[in-house]
Amino acid sequence: MPQQLWPSDGVIFDRTCTDCPRLARFLVEGRQEYPDYHCAPVAPFGDAKARLIVVGLAPGFHGANASGRPFTGDHAGLLLYRTLHRFGFASRPESTSRDDGLKLFDCRITNSVKCVPPENKPTPAEIRTCNRYLTAELNRRPAAPILLTLGSIAHNAALRALTLKPADYKFAHAAEHELPTGQTLLNSYHCSRYNTNTGRLTEKMFADVFARARKLLDALK
């Protein structure tokens, strides 16, 4: 049986949310052009009791927006799931569809913005509006001890969700921040096609961050 997505309870995730008018219109247009696409808010995916939460930016139009699972169907997901599998967080190295049987272990993937934005660029207002879902997720008890953010937008969104000031925790690839919540925040450049194709993010750089997450989690056992 395929692993279930995070349940819609109206707090952590709401599949019917239309609070961002621009994004809601974009989804309607997407459904008209691609009726087989998910074209709705994309739920977090993974272990409900995960100690590692990976926070991305937003669904890609032909990726998660199509498949209904974070980082599934787009270039960024190729590196992410391969790396998760390498460090024991995923049952297989590739995520192909929402019902492919892939499972995550002690890990959950979510996004700062749950709906696909035009040109992959959510506005600051949309990031703020959607932050309440991330707030509910990151403050769920017991809280995940390790947060790994992909890119500066996800980094800032996670800090705001924890009522912390982004200015106090500077984003940098491979940076590690001890938070007053008792959690550890790890940073990585986003595994986007742009970052990997330009060499800004190499596979080794990405793997090193997840190796650190694995080491921290193993030390908690």
C-alpha positions, 0 to 999 in steps of 0.5 A: 500500500502506498504511503499516505500523505500528511492528513488534511486537518485544516491546520497543518494542511488544507487541500481546499485553501484558496487564501492566495488569490493569484495562486488560486487563479493559477491552479484553476488555469493549470487544471484547465490546461492539464486536467490530469495534473494534481493542480491543488495545494500539495501536502507534506509527505513522509513519516508522521513522527519524523525527526527530520523535516526537509523544508523546500520552497514550493511545488514545481508546475510539472513536478509536485503540482502534477504528481501531488507529492513534494519534489516528485516529477521534477529535476530537483527531486532527482537529487533529493530522493537519491540523497535521502535513499543514500542516507537511509531516509527513503526506501528507494532512490527515485520518486516517480509518482504519488502511488509508487510505493516509496516510503520515507523513514524518520523524514518528512518533506514539506514546502514553505508554500503549498501551491505552485506559483507562476514562474516558481516565484511566490510573493512575500505576501503569499509566503506569509499567508501560507506560513501558518501551515508550516507553523502548525507543522513545525510546532507539532509535538513532539517537535522534530529535532532537525530541520533542513531548509533548502534555500534562503526562502525556506530558511526564513519561512521556517524561522518565522514559523518558530517565531524567530528572527531570520536576521539572527540566523544567517543562511549559508550553505552547510550552516548549522544553527542551534535554536532556542527551541532545542532544534537544530537548523541545517541549511543547504542551497536548493537542489534546483536545476539552476543550482546544480547545472551551474555548479553552485550546488554539487552532489557532494555538497548536498550529501554532506548536509544530509550526512550531518543530519544523519549524524545528529539523528544517530547521536540522539538514539 
